[in-house]
Amino acid sequence: MFGKGLVKGMQITWKEFWAPKATIQYPEHQNPIPDRFHGRFVLDLNNCIACGMCANACPNKVISLRKQKVGTKQFLTNYVMNIQYCMFCGLCVESCPKDALHFSKVINMNQYFYNNIPLVLVQREAPAEPVEKEKPAAKPTSQPKADKSAPTAKSEVAASKASDKEGE
């Protein structure tokens, strides 16, 4: 019968016509974004050790980074992602050993000019000298010696075990 498909299609249309609308006014209202959303990339410089594992894990070779050795530490000087070729697969985020690279919930990453498409996360100069942490204050060399007549923790435990055996 030829009218069966038409009737079924009209039933679906009438059902959806009377259902509540799912359209929202986008800029003013936004749907909630899930926690695992793959949005714009964010790099935490305090955790980054400039190992380059994120660049090696990228299947499209989107990530380019430059690092400079200052003293004994690697210093990240340039970190650029060509977002136009990125698949947002998350392999770079998964490969980071220090969790320095992660996704944010930013949806709008559009650019008007082609030159602005590469996402520059870091662009800085390396310091001339290695940055050293402040050394803790020196401890006094003369410490009071333990009194041999005072009971120690080991001797107290041994004495309590001996008294428990005697009580049995």
BELLINFEN-V722619 format. One record per helix or strand of 3 or more residues. SS is the DSSP state (a for helix, b for strand). FROM is the first residue (numbers start at 1). TO is the last residue. If there is no record, write none. Layout:
SS_FROM_TO ; SS_FROM_TO
//
This chain:
a_4_18 ; b_41_43 ; a_53_57 ; b_63_70 ; b_73_81 ; a_83_85 ; a_91_95 ; b_101_103 ; a_114_116 ; b_119_123 ; a_153_167
//
